[in-house]
């Protein structure tokens, strides 16, 4: 049972129409005492759990407590944001029950196991957005599983991960609207394989690190591209269809 502190139990002296709802009061109490209500949170309605999960996601390291994380999760959760956490293998394994996730954002260090990442991504067929920068174990094997199981994916950000040319043909098969694969060495052949896929008709935003030759291929083949960011010093010759062009020079 979640017991409201005495300051909430006293009869108010103000207009009841302007009172906070009971659910809001409960959420406020729990967010001040996540550790205290770990067991009780398991039985809360999913709508309340979703609100609590969003709040916990914004608080550094709260979700690293696996008991708290487990008590807030449910199979129908739609969005998971771990960008404010140091993600662990145990956290990835714990969220593998969430098969209806549509948005997943995280930053994983090298200690997060590849096996856990593959298991997670093979069980989220509804995924539409994945942001997973600087994840060493997001490699060509991961992309193969991603493309196989996440056909609905629209936004993919795997900058500074570990993919190679091998993944480019497969990524091109996704009907993406936005892609960030900057910070990785992709050859002209890799980009040529990429733009031969279904993304050719759907891609509107692209962030890469590429050569002048790849730039020309992008210019000629990706007619619907509106935003192009190249983490290199080479220029983009034709910008008539572009709303935003930028280069990152180091």
ChimeraX attribute file (.defattr): number of C-alpha atoms within 10 A of each C-alpha:
attribute: neighborCount
match mode: 1-to-1
recipient: residues
	/A:1	8
	/A:2	13
	/A:3	11
	/A:4	14
	/A:5	11
	/A:6	7
	/A:7	8
	/A:8	13
	/A:9	9
	/A:10	8
	/A:11	8
	/A:12	10
	/A:13	6
	/A:14	8
	/A:15	7
	/A:16	10
	/A:17	7
	/A:18	7
	/A:19	11
	/A:20	9
	/A:21	11
	/A:22	11
	/A:23	11
	/A:24	13
	/A:25	14
	/A:26	16
	/A:27	19
	/A:28	13
	/A:29	17
	/A:30	20
	/A:31	16
	/A:32	10
	/A:33	11
	/A:34	18
	/A:35	13
	/A:36	13
	/A:37	18
	/A:38	17
	/A:39	16
	/A:40	12
	/A:41	22
	/A:42	17
	/A:43	12
	/A:44	14
	/A:45	11
	/A:46	17
	/A:47	11
	/A:48	15
	/A:49	20
	/A:50	20
	/A:51	14
	/A:52	18
	/A:53	23
	/A:54	14
	/A:55	13
	/A:56	21
	/A:57	20
	/A:58	15
	/A:59	12
	/A:60	13
	/A:61	15
	/A:62	18
	/A:63	22
	/A:64	17
	/A:65	13
	/A:66	14
	/A:67	15
	/A:68	21
	/A:69	18
	/A:70	18
	/A:71	18
	/A:72	26
	/A:73	21
	/A:74	18
	/A:75	13
	/A:76	14
	/A:77	21
	/A:78	16
	/A:79	17
	/A:80	20
	/A:81	17
	/A:82	23
	/A:83	19
	/A:84	17
	/A:85	19
	/A:86	16
	/A:87	19
	/A:88	19
	/A:89	17
	/A:90	14
	/A:91	20
	/A:92	22
	/A:93	16
	/A:94	17
	/A:95	18
	/A:96	19
	/A:97	18
	/A:98	19
	/A:99	20
	/A:100	17
	/A:101	22
	/A:102	21
	/A:103	19
	/A:104	19
	/A:105	17
	/A:106	20
	/A:107	20
	/A:108	25
	/A:109	16
	/A:110	13
	/A:111	12
	/A:112	21
	/A:113	18
	/A:114	18
	/A:115	13
	/A:116	18
	/A:117	19
	/A:118	19
	/A:119	15
	/A:120	19
	/A:121	23
	/A:122	18
	/A:123	19
	/A:124	21
	/A:125	18
	/A:126	17
	/A:127	24
	/A:128	18
	/A:129	21
	/A:130	21
	/A:131	20
	/A:132	21
	/A:133	23
	/A:134	19
	/A:135	20
	/A:136	19
	/A:137	22
	/A:138	23
	/A:139	17
	/A:140	18
	/A:141	15
	/A:142	21
	/A:143	21
	/A:144	16
	/A:145	17
	/A:146	24
	/A:147	19
	/A:148	15
	/A:149	17
	/A:150	21
	/A:151	16
	/A:152	16
	/A:153	22
	/A:154	19
	/A:155	21
	/A:156	21
	/A:157	20
	/A:158	24
	/A:159	22
	/A:160	18
	/A:161	21
	/A:162	20
	/A:163	22
	/A:164	14
	/A:165	19
	/A:166	18
	/A:167	21
	/A:168	24
	/A:169	18
	/A:170	20
	/A:171	22
	/A:172	21
	/A:173	19
	/A:174	25
	/A:175	19
	/A:176	25
	/A:177	19
	/A:178	20
	/A:179	23
	/A:180	20
	/A:181	22
	/A:182	22
	/A:183	20
	/A:184	17
	/A:185	16
	/A:186	21
	/A:187	17
	/A:188	17
	/A:189	14
	/A:190	17
	/A:191	22
	/A:192	19
	/A:193	19
	/A:194	23
	/A:195	22
	/A:196	16
	/A:197	17
	/A:198	16
	/A:199	22
	/A:200	22
	/A:201	17
	/A:202	17
	/A:203	24
	/A:204	19
	/A:205	19
	/A:206	22
	/A:207	20
	/A:208	23
	/A:209	23
	/A:210	23
	/A:211	18
	/A:212	15
	/A:213	15
	/A:214	21
	/A:215	21
	/A:216	14
	/A:217	14
	/A:218	20
	/A:219	18
	/A:220	11
	/A:221	14
	/A:222	18
	/A:223	15
	/A:224	17
	/A:225	23
	/A:226	17
	/A:227	18
	/A:228	24
	/A:229	19
	/A:230	22
	/A:231	18
	/A:232	18
	/A:233	15
	/A:234	17
	/A:235	14
	/A:236	18
	/A:237	10
	/A:238	11
	/A:239	14
	/A:240	7
	/A:241	12
	/A:242	15
	/A:243	10
	/A:244	12
	/A:245	13
	/A:246	15
	/A:247	17
	/A:248	11
	/A:249	9
	/A:250	6
